Amino acid sequence: MQIVHRKRDSDGRLLVSRLGFACQVDRFCCCLFGTFLLLGILLPATAEFKPKAPLGLVWEANLAGETDYLVEVEALLAAYEAALDERLVPGARGKVGLKVNTRSGAGLSTPTALLRALITSLESRGFARDAIYIVDYSAHDLRVAGIMPSLSRSSKSGSRFEGARVIALNTDAYYDSDWFYDSPLPPSLQQEPRWMRETAMPDSLEQGADARKSFLPAPLLFEVDFWINLAVGVDDPSLGVDGVLTNATLWNVSNSRRFLVNHATASAAVAEIAAIPELAERLVLNFVSLEAFQFIGGPRFNAIYTRSEPRLWMSSDPVALDRLLYDRMNTMRRLHGFPEIDPLPKQLPFAASLGLGVHERSRIRIEPVELEHPEVERPSLPREPPTFEQTPQWLQRVTPW
């Protein structure tokens, strides 16, 4: 596989040129040293980027029964700021991104209450609501999840959620033809926007949109000071765990369904995309709410196999969070008589070998936070607690085959 990314100015001059590297999925480990070396060269310490918390550190806040997430989010952000001695305030670009996950459907998307709380906390730190970008791949899924307004309510000024701008990547505007992840796997044309389909518009990207390329999200690369990943947890036949890493990678690029043909190709793509410096360097924090997670039957939402715990996790380490989700899912599978996800999804050790996190449970430290913080303005809209269909008693007594 190969990663190619570059940018030219209006006069055609090359501004940034990054060497690619090649490897086959079945020889993935052979390219890890070269990739790690590239990361060491291409990610110098700079004041332009927000610092990241130590790998393996996960902050945890307990959720109240009918929480609006404001107390919990503020406590977690304050813990990060105190530990790193760095405020999450606007920088040179003055914008921030929130990458949500709506892939599994309305019942298993990033909680809108969590999204509102983060918008409120970021606004209190100096970000204008219009400078907060909510990003996901599918406009349809964003509408189903209640984040993007319906077509009848959309205005000429663009889609908004609580005043923040909503960006659906599968439109014609948010991928840059010069920035892509290159893989020899065939495309999944049904997923792509019209302008990416060579059969329909072969010259729309100046002959650059061929079947090997998965384009990177330009708003998160070029427009924001930093971005935050708001993942959900669900099992997936090709990924094992569809969680933090995949939300930041596969559900952030075009032409990604082609990687789901088997475990090896999916895991390799997740790890390699996560290691692209321009995508990784501005990803500061990852949130996972256990208000709803699904342990089997994914990736589409199934209320029978969805569980809820009063926990909210935050970390700069996406690998550690996915390992915690993996353990949670296997615990629920054992309780209900289902086989465990085995072995550990390969994207976790692959990403860990690239220095992106730790996947050994013994190296992950969960640090509870105190839920005390200065009062912040709360949204006026009330929130109803989530309700999920629980497994009936007669079904719990049935041993699955």
N, C-alpha and C positions, 0 to 999 in steps of 0.2 A: 504494500500500500504506500501511498505517497501523499504528503501534505504540501500544497502549493498555496502561497498567499502573498500578495503583493499589492501595491497601491501606486497610482500615477497621478500627477497633478494635472491641471487643466491644459498645460503645455505638452503633456505626454512624457514628462520626465519621471523616471522611476524614483519614488520616495523611499520605499522600503522593499528590500529583497531578502527573502529568507530561503535558505537551502532546504530542499525536500529530502526525504529519505524513503527507501523502499524496503519492503519485507513482505513475506507471505504469511497468511494466518497460521499455517501449520508450523512456521518457523518464527513465531512472534517474538520469542525471547531473544533471538539473535539481533534484533534491532533495538532492544531496550537500552543498551549502553549508549548507542549513538543518539537516541532520543533524549536520554538523561543529560548527555553532554550538551546537546543543543539547548535544553532548558537552562542549564547552568550559564551558557553564554548569552542567551537571549532574554533572560529575566534578571537584569542587574537591579540592585536595590536603588530605588529612586523615590524621592518625596512625592512624586506625582501619584503614586498608587497608595491606597490604604493598606496598612499592614494586616497580616493574617494571624489568627490565633495559632498556638502550637498544635501540631498534628496530634490527633488522639484525644483532644479535649472537647468534651460535649457539655454545654450548659443545659440544665433541665429546669423547667418551671411547671409547677402543678396547676392544672386548669380548674377553675371554679365550675360549678354545675351549669350555670347559664352565662358563661364568660363572654365578654365582648373583646377579649384578648388584649386590651389596652394595658392593663397592669402587667400582664405576663411579658408582652413584647417590650415594654419600657424597661422592665427589670433585666431582661436578657441583653438588650442593647447597652444598658448601663454597665452590665458586667463585662461585656466586650470592651467598652470604652475605658473602663477602669484598669483592666488587665493589660491593654495595649497602649494606654495613655494616648489615645487618639479619638477625637470626636468625629462622628459620621456627619460631617458638615459639607456643604457644597465646595467643590474645587474649581479648577479652571473651566471646566465644561458646564458646571452648574446644573447637571441633570443626574438622575439615578434611575436604574432599571429594576423592575420586579418581575422575575420570570416565574409565571404560574404554571400549573399543570391542570388541564381540563380534558385530557385524553380519554379517561375512563368513563366520563359522563357526569351528569348533574350530581349524583349521589356520592361521588368520589373525586371531587375536584378540590383545588386549594380553597379552604374556607373563606368565604367573602368577609367574614368578621375579622379573620387574621389579616386579610388584605387591607381592610379599613384601618385597623390598628397600626399597621406599618406606615400607611399613608399619613396618619395623624402624627406618629412619632417622627417621621422624616420631615414633615412640615414644621414641627416644633424645633427642628435642628436647622432650619433655614431654607429648605427646598420649597419652592412654589409648587402647588399641586399640578400646574400645567407642565412642570419640569420633571414629574414622576411618570415614567413609562411602564405600563403593564404589558408584558410581552408573552405571547404563546403562538403556537403554529396555526391553529385552525380557527377561522372566524366563526364557523358553525358551532364548534365546541365551546368557544368563549361565550356565545349567545346562550347556549343551553345551560351553561354554568351560572348565568346571571351576571357576568362580568362585562360583556359587551351588549349594548342595547339592541333591541330588535331592529330590523330594517326599517320598520315604520316609524321608529323613534330616533333613528340616527339623523344627525344634523349635518349641514354642509361643513361645519367647523371640525368634524371628525367625531369619533366615538370617545366617550368619557365614562369613567367609573369614579364616583365621588370627586369629580374634578380632575382626576388623573387621566392621561392619555392612554388609550388602549390600542395596541399594535398587534394585528394579526399578520404573521409572517407569510401566510400563503396568499398574499395579494401580490401585485406587480411592483411594489415599491421598496421592499426592505431587504433585498439581497443584492450584494455587489458582485459583479461578474469577475472581479480581480481577486476575490477572497473566497477560497473553497477548500474542501477536503477531498482529495482525489483518491478514488478506489476503483479497481477493475471490475467490481461487481456490477451486474446489469441494473438498470433503473427500474423504479416502480412508477410508471408514468401516470397512473391513476391518481397519485398523491399530489402531483405537481401543479402549480399555477400554470395558466395557459401559456405565458411567455417562456416557460421553461421546456415546453414540449417541442422537441425538434421537428416532429412530424407536422406540427401546426404552424410554428413560427421558427424556421431554422436559422434565421439571421437576427433574431431579436436581441441576443446577447453577443453580437459580433462574433458568431461562430464559437463562442466560448462555453456555451451550455451543452456540453456533450454528456453522454450517459454515465461517465465516470465521476462526475463532480457532484458534491453536496455543498451548497453554498452556505456561508456563515452569516449570522444575523448582524447586519451593518449597524443598527442602533446600539447594540451592546458593545460593538467594537469601537465605534467612532464618535458616539454622541454622549455617553454617560461617564461620570467620574468613577462610578463603581456600580455593580449590580448584585442583587440578592436573589437567591434561588429558593423558591417556595414549593417544595416537592410534596407528593403524597406517596403512600406505600401500597403497592399491589403486586401480586405475583404475575409473571409473564412466562409463557412456554419457551420463548427464545432467550429471555434475559435472566430467568430465575427470579430476580427481584427487579421490578421497575420502580426505581426510587429517585435518589438524589442525583447520582451520576447521570442517569439517562435523561432526566429532565433538563440538565445543563448541557447535554450533548445531542443525542438523537432527536429529541423533541425541540431542538433549537436550530436545526439545519434543514435544508431542503433534501428531498430525495432520500429519506432515511429508512423507509420501510424495506428497501432492498436488503438491508443488513440483517433482517429478522429471519433469514432462511434457516439459520441454525445457531447454536450457542457460540461456536467459535467466531463466526464472522461478526455477530452482534457484540460480543465481548471485546474483540479487537477494535472495532469501530468506536465503541464507547471510550475505551482507554486512550486511543490515539487522538480523538477529537478533544477529549478533556485535557490533553497535553499541549494543544496548540497555544502558544504563549499569549497571543492577542486576545483569545477568549478567556483564558484562565487568569490572566494578571489582574483583571478588574472584578473578578468574582470574589467577594469578600466574605460573605456569610451564606449559610444554608439553613433553612428552617424546615422542620417536619412536625406537623401536628398529628397526634394520634387520636384526634377526635373521630377519625374514621380511617381505618386501613383494612385491606382485604387480603386474606391469607391463602385463598385458593379460588379458582374459577375466573381469574383475570385474563386479559387486562380490562375487560368491560366490567362495569359495576354490577355486583350481585349482592343484594342486601342480606341474603342468608349467610354469606361467608364474610360479612363485614363486621368488624368489632371496633369498640371505642374504649380508649383509656384517657384519663385526665392528665395528659402529659404534652408538653411542647418542648422540642429539642432545637438547639441552635449550635452550629459549629462552623468553623472554617474548613473542616475536614469532611468532604463528601463521602469518602470511603468508610470512615468510622460510622457515620449515620446509616449507610446502607448495610453495614454489618449488624448494627442494632436492629434494623428492620428485618433482616434475614433471621436473626434469632427469635424475634417476636412471631414471625410467620410460622416458623418451625414449631414453636411452642404451641400455637393454636392448632396446627396440623396434628400434633401428637395428641392433644386433648380430644380432638374430634375423630381420631382414628384414621387420618389420612397419612400417606407417605410424606416424609420430609423432602424439602428441596435439597438435593444432594447430587453432586458435590457443591461446595461453595461456588457461587457464580464467578466465572473467570475474570469478569471485568474488575472485581475487587483486587485480587493479587496483581493483575496487570497494571491497574492504575497505581497501586501501592509501589510497585517496582519503578514507576516513573516519578516517585517522590510526591505524589498527590495526596497521600493519606496513609493510614495504617488500617489493616484488616484483621489483625490478631486481637481477639477479645481481651486478652490480658493487658494490652497496651492502650486500651480505651478507658479514659477516666471521665465519669459522669459527675459533674459538679452542680449541685442544687443552688438555686438563687433565691434570695429573699425578695418577697413581693412587696417592696416598699419603694416608692418613688414620688417625685413632685407631681401634683395634679396636672393633668393635661386635658385639653378640651375634648369632650366625648361627642361622637356623632349622635344626631338626634333620632336616627332611625332605630327602633327597637329590634331586637334579635330573638328569634325563637330557637330554643335548644334543638339540636338535631335528633331525629327519631329514625331508628332502623328496625327493620323486621328481624326479630330474633328467631333462632332455630326452634321450632315447636318441640315439645317434650317427646312426642312419639318418634320424631326423626332423630333426636339425640340418642335414643335407645337402639337405633338401627346401626349395625356395624357395616361400614362401607366396604365394597369389594376392592 
